[in-house]
Structure formats: structure tokens, C-alpha cells
């Protein structure tokens, strides 16, 4: 997979979506109280079908692969 900024080929950082799992502290009924750990595992890596936005200039990147 490769993302390319349409404005500048030297832009190499992008913002996209990955799905993660968090560790939560809950009460006896399973109600959320607080986050215990921000990220316990990655559930799904970034996907080429997601929107990828260049972190440098805000352009929507093209993604192949």
C-alpha cells in the first residue's frame, strides 16, 4: 500500500483511520467509568479504501495497493 499527496510528492505523512481496542474500567453492570489503557491492541490496520488526508497540506491522497 502506498499513499501519495497530489500536491507534493515529498509529503509523506497522512491522517487516516485504524481501529483499536481500549482497556476500560467499568462498574459491576459494565458501565464505563474511565479508560485504563488507551490502546490494548490494533483491531484493524489502515485500509486503502479509507480517506487518507495529507498531514502537511490537507489534500486527499491517492492510495494504491
N, C-alpha and C positions, 0 to 999 in steps of 0.2 A: 504494500500500500504506500502511496506517495501523494502528499498534498502539495499543491503549487499555488502561490499567490499570483493572481492575474496582473497585479500592479508592479511587482518587483520580485524577480526570481531569488534574490538574496534574503527575502523574508522567510524564515524557517520555523517560526513558532505560530501555533494555531490554537484556537479555543474550540473544543467540541465536547461531546458527551461520552462519559463512561459511567457504567452503573456499578455502585459499590454497596457493600453491606456495612452497617454500623452496629456497634455494640451498645445496647440501651440498658439503663437501669429502669425497671418497671416496678409497680406495686403488685400486690397479690392477685389483682384482677387483670394484670397485663397492660395497665395504663402507663403510658410514657411518663417518666419523671425527669430524666436527663440523659445526655449522651455520655457513655462510659468510655468509648473509644471511637474516634472519627471514622476509621476505615479498618474493618477486620479482614476483608477480602475484596477482590475485584470480581464482580459477578459477570460483567460483560465489558470487553475492551472497546475502544472507539471503533466505529463502523464506517466504512466509506460512504454509506448511504445517509449518514448524519450530516447536518450542517457543520461545515468547518469554516471558521472565521479567522482571518489573519490577525494575530495579536498586535502586529505593528501598525497596520493601516485600516483594519476593519472590513476589508474586502472579503467577499465569499470566495473561498478557494475551490479549485477543481481537484478532485481526489480520484486517483486511479488505483486499481488493484484490488 
